[in-house]
Amino acid sequence: MARVTGALNTRKKHKKILKLAKGFRGGESKLFRVANQAVMRSMQNAYIGRKRRKRDFRRMWIARISAAAKMNGMNYSTFMNGMKKSGVEMNRKMLSEIAISDPAAFTALVEKAKAAL
């Protein structure tokens, strides 16, 4: 009976890891063991980064809304409270876009929020 080795599967696994490590510096893109560690670390960082990006965008939207609200004589928390009480359900992304692109509309939203308080 022929001896079966795992060479084909091993080579496929190694090629997959080395393909993911393309562009890394030095042995991290050429040597399997080092590349495997680098790829595992990079995958971990990518996972963390996907979570962090959501946080960063939310912080940016809040900062934009806060700045626009202050220009209209209101702080962020009272503005959001007024929006909730007035029944305007708009997410922070859209509010920040309105604050940048259409300041007049944002001023109208601030007035509506003030009226609800």
MDAnalysis code that builds the backbone (N, CA, C; Angstrom):
import MDAnalysis as mda
import numpy as np

u = mda.Universe.empty(351, n_residues=117, atom_resindex=np.repeat(np.arange(117), 3), trajectory=True)
u.add_TopologyAttr("name", ["N", "CA", "C"] * 117)
u.add_TopologyAttr("resid", np.arange(1, 118))
u.add_TopologyAttr("resname", ["MET", "ALA", "ARG", "VAL", "THR", "GLY", "ALA", "LEU", "ASN", "THR", "ARG", "LYS", "LYS", "HIS", "LYS", "LYS", "ILE", "LEU", "LYS", "LEU", "ALA", "LYS", "GLY", "PHE", "ARG", "GLY", "GLY", "GLU", "SER", "LYS", "LEU", "PHE", "ARG", "VAL", "ALA", "ASN", "GLN", "ALA", "VAL", "MET", "ARG", "SER", "MET", "GLN", "ASN", "ALA", "TYR", "ILE", "GLY", "ARG", "LYS", "ARG", "ARG", "LYS", "ARG", "ASP", "PHE", "ARG", "ARG", "MET", "TRP", "ILE", "ALA", "ARG", "ILE", "SER", "ALA", "ALA", "ALA", "LYS", "MET", "ASN", "GLY", "MET", "ASN", "TYR", "SER", "THR", "PHE", "MET", "ASN", "GLY", "MET", "LYS", "LYS", "SER", "GLY", "VAL", "GLU", "MET", "ASN", "ARG", "LYS", "MET", "LEU", "SER", "GLU", "ILE", "ALA", "ILE", "SER", "ASP", "PRO", "ALA", "ALA", "PHE", "THR", "ALA", "LEU", "VAL", "GLU", "LYS", "ALA", "LYS", "ALA", "ALA", "LEU"])
u.atoms.positions = np.array([
    [0.836, -1.177, 0.000],
    [0.000, 0.000, 0.000],
    [0.886, 1.248, 0.000],
    [0.450, 2.274, -0.731],
    [1.246, 3.498, -0.851],
    [1.194, 4.301, 0.444],
    [2.309, 4.947, 0.736],
    [2.379, 5.781, 1.936],
    [1.759, 7.139, 1.620],
    [0.802, 7.553, 2.436],
    [0.121, 8.826, 2.205],
    [0.763, 9.878, 3.106],
    [1.170, 10.968, 2.483],
    [1.735, 12.066, 3.278],
    [0.798, 13.268, 3.189],
    [0.988, 14.183, 4.086],
    [0.135, 15.361, 4.100],
    [0.758, 16.535, 3.367],
    [1.678, 16.235, 2.471],
    [2.447, 17.307, 1.828],
    [1.550, 18.283, 1.059],
    [0.560, 17.768, 0.367],
    [-0.303, 18.638, -0.439],
    [-1.067, 19.614, 0.450],
    [-1.668, 19.074, 1.511],
    [-2.427, 19.939, 2.421],
    [-1.519, 20.939, 3.129],
    [-0.328, 20.483, 3.516],
    [0.619, 21.371, 4.201],
    [1.037, 22.503, 3.275],
    [1.331, 22.165, 2.023],
    [1.753, 23.192, 1.057],
    [0.631, 24.198, 0.827],
    [-0.621, 23.699, 0.733],
    [-1.758, 24.604, 0.542],
    [-1.890, 25.563, 1.728],
    [-1.736, 25.032, 2.939],
    [-1.841, 25.851, 4.134],
    [-0.726, 26.901, 4.172],
    [0.482, 26.472, 3.851],
    [1.618, 27.390, 3.850],
    [1.434, 28.486, 2.801],
    [0.971, 28.104, 1.610],
    [0.774, 29.104, 0.558],
    [-0.295, 30.117, 0.945],
    [-1.343, 29.633, 1.621],
    [-2.419, 30.519, 2.044],
    [-1.901, 31.558, 3.045],
    [-1.101, 31.105, 4.010],
    [-0.548, 32.016, 5.020],
    [0.440, 32.986, 4.381],
    [1.304, 32.487, 3.503],
    [2.294, 33.356, 2.868],
    [1.629, 34.373, 1.940],
    [0.502, 34.004, 1.345],
    [-0.234, 34.962, 0.520],
    [-0.798, 36.088, 1.394],
    [-1.300, 35.735, 2.585],
    [-1.812, 36.739, 3.509],
    [-0.701, 37.638, 4.054],
    [0.535, 37.085, 4.099],
    [1.666, 37.837, 4.647],
    [2.382, 38.661, 3.588],
    [1.848, 38.695, 2.384],
    [2.494, 39.455, 1.310],
    [2.535, 40.938, 1.695],
    [3.689, 41.539, 1.530],
    [3.855, 42.941, 1.862],
    [4.446, 43.157, 3.240],
    [4.533, 42.096, 4.054],
    [5.156, 42.240, 5.363],
    [6.661, 42.354, 5.178],
    [7.354, 42.884, 6.174],
    [8.792, 43.138, 6.043],
    [9.618, 41.913, 6.401],
    [10.709, 41.735, 5.682],
    [11.698, 40.713, 6.010],
    [11.148, 39.301, 5.953],
    [11.548, 38.494, 6.963],
    [11.154, 37.096, 7.002],
    [9.676, 36.895, 7.238],
    [8.992, 37.926, 7.683],
    [7.560, 37.796, 7.946],
    [6.761, 37.535, 6.678],
    [7.365, 37.783, 5.511],
    [6.653, 37.506, 4.261],
    [7.221, 36.289, 3.534],
    [8.309, 35.706, 4.068],
    [8.963, 34.608, 3.356],
    [9.056, 33.303, 4.144],
    [9.173, 33.379, 5.447],
    [9.343, 32.196, 6.285],
    [8.009, 31.848, 6.931],
    [7.613, 30.585, 6.779],
    [6.258, 30.213, 7.206],
    [6.018, 30.459, 8.682],
    [6.911, 30.008, 9.529],
    [6.644, 30.095, 10.967],
    [6.510, 31.549, 11.413],
    [7.414, 32.396, 10.947],
    [7.376, 33.818, 11.300],
    [6.149, 34.475, 10.667],
    [5.868, 34.105, 9.408],
    [4.714, 34.670, 8.703],
    [3.418, 34.275, 9.397],
    [3.346, 33.055, 9.885],
    [2.131, 32.580, 10.550],
    [1.846, 33.411, 11.798],
    [2.883, 33.695, 12.577],
    [2.712, 34.524, 13.763],
    [2.280, 35.937, 13.379],
    [2.909, 36.482, 12.332],
    [2.590, 37.845, 11.900],
    [1.164, 37.931, 11.379],
    [0.719, 36.912, 10.654],
    [-0.636, 36.901, 10.104],
    [-1.660, 36.784, 11.235],
    [-1.368, 35.928, 12.228],
    [-2.298, 35.797, 13.355],
    [-2.430, 37.127, 14.090],
    [-1.297, 37.812, 14.293],
    [-1.323, 39.111, 14.969],
    [-2.084, 40.138, 14.133],
    [-1.847, 40.127, 12.820],
    [-2.519, 41.109, 11.959],
    [-4.024, 40.854, 11.889],
    [-4.423, 39.594, 11.901],
    [-5.853, 39.270, 11.904],
    [-6.514, 39.747, 13.197],
    [-5.785, 39.591, 14.314],
    [-6.294, 40.049, 15.603],
    [-6.470, 41.564, 15.594],
    [-5.467, 42.264, 15.071],
    [-5.533, 43.726, 15.002],
    [-6.649, 44.188, 14.070],
    [-6.856, 43.460, 12.984],
    [-7.928, 43.816, 12.050],
    [-9.290, 43.659, 12.716],
    [-9.450, 42.607, 13.506],
    [-10.704, 42.369, 14.231],
    [-10.960, 43.499, 15.219],
    [-9.923, 43.849, 15.969],
    [-10.034, 44.943, 16.939],
    [-10.333, 46.254, 16.219],
    [-9.671, 46.461, 15.072],
    [-9.846, 47.692, 14.308],
    [-11.255, 47.873, 13.780],
    [-11.897, 46.770, 13.412],
    [-13.281, 46.864, 12.927],
    [-14.203, 47.348, 14.033],
    [-13.944, 46.930, 15.268],
    [-14.739, 47.398, 16.409],
    [-14.410, 48.862, 16.703],
    [-13.108, 49.209, 16.653],
    [-12.661, 50.559, 16.992],
    [-13.176, 51.586, 15.994],
    [-13.277, 51.192, 14.712],
    [-13.749, 52.123, 13.687],
    [-15.166, 52.609, 13.995],
    [-16.018, 51.713, 14.476],
    [-17.393, 52.085, 14.829],
    [-17.397, 53.111, 15.957],
    [-16.519, 52.893, 16.966],
    [-16.406, 53.840, 18.075],
    [-15.938, 55.199, 17.595],
    [-14.904, 55.171, 16.737],
    [-14.311, 56.428, 16.270],
    [-15.306, 57.252, 15.471],
    [-16.075, 56.591, 14.608],
    [-17.066, 57.321, 13.825],
    [-18.133, 57.938, 14.726],
    [-18.593, 57.170, 15.713],
    [-19.613, 57.704, 16.623],
    [-19.080, 58.919, 17.371],
    [-17.825, 58.855, 17.843],
    [-17.210, 59.994, 18.539],
    [-17.125, 61.214, 17.630],
    [-16.773, 60.982, 16.355],
    [-16.657, 62.088, 15.408],
    [-18.022, 62.733, 15.166],
    [-19.073, 61.895, 14.984],
    [-20.411, 62.438, 14.747],
    [-20.865, 63.273, 15.946],
    [-20.605, 62.765, 17.151],
    [-21.017, 63.483, 18.357],
    [-20.271, 64.807, 18.453],
    [-18.984, 64.819, 18.132],
    [-18.207, 66.063, 18.185],
    [-18.749, 67.083, 17.195],
    [-19.118, 66.624, 15.999],
    [-19.674, 67.530, 14.987],
    [-21.016, 68.106, 15.434],
    [-21.881, 67.231, 15.947],
    [-23.202, 67.686, 16.400],
    [-23.048, 68.668, 17.560],
    [-22.141, 68.355, 18.468],
    [-21.900, 69.209, 19.617],
    [-21.435, 70.597, 19.184],
    [-20.510, 70.645, 18.229],
    [-20.007, 71.936, 17.743],
    [-21.118, 72.743, 17.086],
    [-21.934, 72.076, 16.274],
    [-23.026, 72.765, 15.584],
    [-24.089, 73.230, 16.578],
    [-24.363, 72.422, 17.598],
    [-25.355, 72.800, 18.604],
    [-24.870, 74.004, 19.417],
    [-23.575, 74.016, 19.739],
    [-23.012, 75.148, 20.491],
    [-23.084, 76.441, 19.687],
    [-22.948, 76.334, 18.372],
    [-23.068, 77.518, 17.528],
    [-24.491, 78.077, 17.572],
    [-25.450, 77.202, 17.896],
    [-26.850, 77.623, 18.014],
    [-27.276, 77.821, 19.469],
    [-26.305, 77.928, 20.365],
    [-26.602, 78.238, 21.758],
    [-27.186, 77.102, 22.562],
    [-26.736, 75.891, 22.294],
    [-27.254, 74.740, 23.019],
    [-26.133, 73.721, 23.145],
    [-26.100, 72.951, 24.229],
    [-25.075, 71.916, 24.282],
    [-25.626, 70.595, 23.749],
    [-24.732, 69.630, 23.576],
    [-25.085, 68.371, 22.905],
    [-26.177, 67.603, 23.651],
    [-26.001, 67.451, 24.964],
    [-26.931, 66.588, 25.700],
    [-28.347, 67.164, 25.727],
    [-28.467, 68.479, 25.907],
    [-29.814, 69.058, 25.911],
    [-30.417, 69.028, 24.512],
    [-29.567, 69.170, 23.490],
    [-30.062, 69.077, 22.113],
    [-30.630, 67.692, 21.841],
    [-29.877, 66.657, 22.216],
    [-30.338, 65.280, 21.970],
    [-31.588, 64.966, 22.807],
    [-31.638, 65.496, 24.023],
    [-32.819, 65.311, 24.864],
    [-34.039, 65.975, 24.222],
    [-33.856, 67.183, 23.705],
    [-34.940, 67.885, 23.029],
    [-35.390, 67.171, 21.764],
    [-34.430, 66.613, 21.035],
    [-34.771, 65.857, 19.818],
    [-35.633, 64.648, 20.175],
    [-35.243, 63.955, 21.239],
    [-35.996, 62.769, 21.657],
    [-37.408, 63.149, 22.101],
    [-37.509, 64.243, 22.870],
    [-38.823, 64.673, 23.366],
    [-39.716, 65.214, 22.254],
    [-39.103, 65.793, 21.224],
    [-39.903, 66.328, 20.113],
    [-40.336, 65.232, 19.140],
    [-39.793, 64.022, 19.332],
    [-40.200, 62.894, 18.488],
    [-39.441, 62.789, 17.178],
    [-38.353, 63.541, 17.038],
    [-37.534, 63.456, 15.823],
    [-36.522, 62.347, 16.024],
    [-36.704, 61.260, 15.312],
    [-35.782, 60.132, 15.440],
    [-34.825, 60.150, 14.260],
    [-33.666, 60.731, 14.487],
    [-32.647, 60.806, 13.449],
    [-31.328, 60.358, 14.063],
    [-30.596, 59.510, 13.353],
    [-29.349, 59.019, 13.940],
    [-28.250, 60.071, 13.880],
    [-27.199, 59.830, 14.641],
    [-26.121, 60.807, 14.780],
    [-25.392, 61.053, 13.469],
    [-25.285, 60.033, 12.651],
    [-24.605, 60.196, 11.355],
    [-25.337, 61.222, 10.499],
    [-26.643, 61.087, 10.406],
    [-27.433, 62.016, 9.594],
    [-27.427, 63.423, 10.192],
    [-27.504, 63.513, 11.518],
    [-27.453, 64.821, 12.164],
    [-26.141, 65.538, 11.877],
    [-25.034, 64.790, 11.906],
    [-23.735, 65.421, 11.640],
    [-23.623, 65.845, 10.187],
    [-24.186, 65.047, 9.274],
    [-24.166, 65.421, 7.853],
    [-24.988, 66.687, 7.611],
    [-26.139, 66.780, 8.279],
    [-26.979, 67.979, 8.149],
    [-26.248, 69.189, 8.723],
    [-25.580, 68.990, 9.859],
    [-24.853, 70.089, 10.494],
    [-23.764, 70.643, 9.572],
    [-23.146, 69.789, 8.777],
    [-22.075, 70.223, 7.875],
    [-22.649, 70.823, 6.595],
    [-23.555, 70.086, 5.964],
    [-23.996, 70.474, 4.617],
    [-25.116, 71.517, 4.605],
    [-25.972, 71.516, 5.625],
    [-27.121, 72.427, 5.616],
    [-27.334, 73.047, 7.000],
    [-26.539, 74.075, 7.348],
    [-26.651, 74.676, 8.686],
    [-28.038, 75.255, 8.987],
    [-28.745, 75.729, 7.961],
    [-30.083, 76.296, 8.184],
    [-31.051, 75.211, 8.674],
    [-30.968, 74.043, 8.074],
    [-31.837, 72.942, 8.495],
    [-31.490, 72.497, 9.911],
    [-30.193, 72.509, 10.225],
    [-29.782, 72.129, 11.577],
    [-30.303, 73.143, 12.602],
    [-30.270, 74.419, 12.230],
    [-30.810, 75.459, 13.111],
    [-32.300, 75.228, 13.360],
    [-33.011, 74.815, 12.323],
    [-34.441, 74.510, 12.486],
    [-34.638, 73.341, 13.447],
    [-33.750, 72.326, 13.355],
    [-33.832, 71.189, 14.276],
    [-33.562, 71.638, 15.713],
    [-32.592, 72.541, 15.879],
    [-32.283, 73.058, 17.215],
    [-33.494, 73.790, 17.782],
    [-34.162, 74.589, 16.952],
    [-35.351, 75.314, 17.407],
    [-36.463, 74.341, 17.815],
    [-36.594, 73.283, 17.055],
    [-37.613, 72.272, 17.372],
    [-37.280, 71.583, 18.700],
    [-35.988, 71.326, 18.905],
    [-35.551, 70.691, 20.154],
    [-35.774, 71.634, 21.336],
    [-35.493, 72.932, 21.137],
    [-35.720, 73.920, 22.205],
    [-37.198, 74.014, 22.566],
    [-38.057, 73.962, 21.551],
    [-39.492, 74.058, 21.769],
    [-40.012, 72.856, 22.564],
    [-39.408, 71.706, 22.378],
    [-39.863, 70.499, 23.059],
    [-39.457, 70.471, 24.533],
    [-38.446, 71.250, 24.870],
    [-37.963, 71.240, 26.270],
    [-38.773, 72.071, 27.206],
])
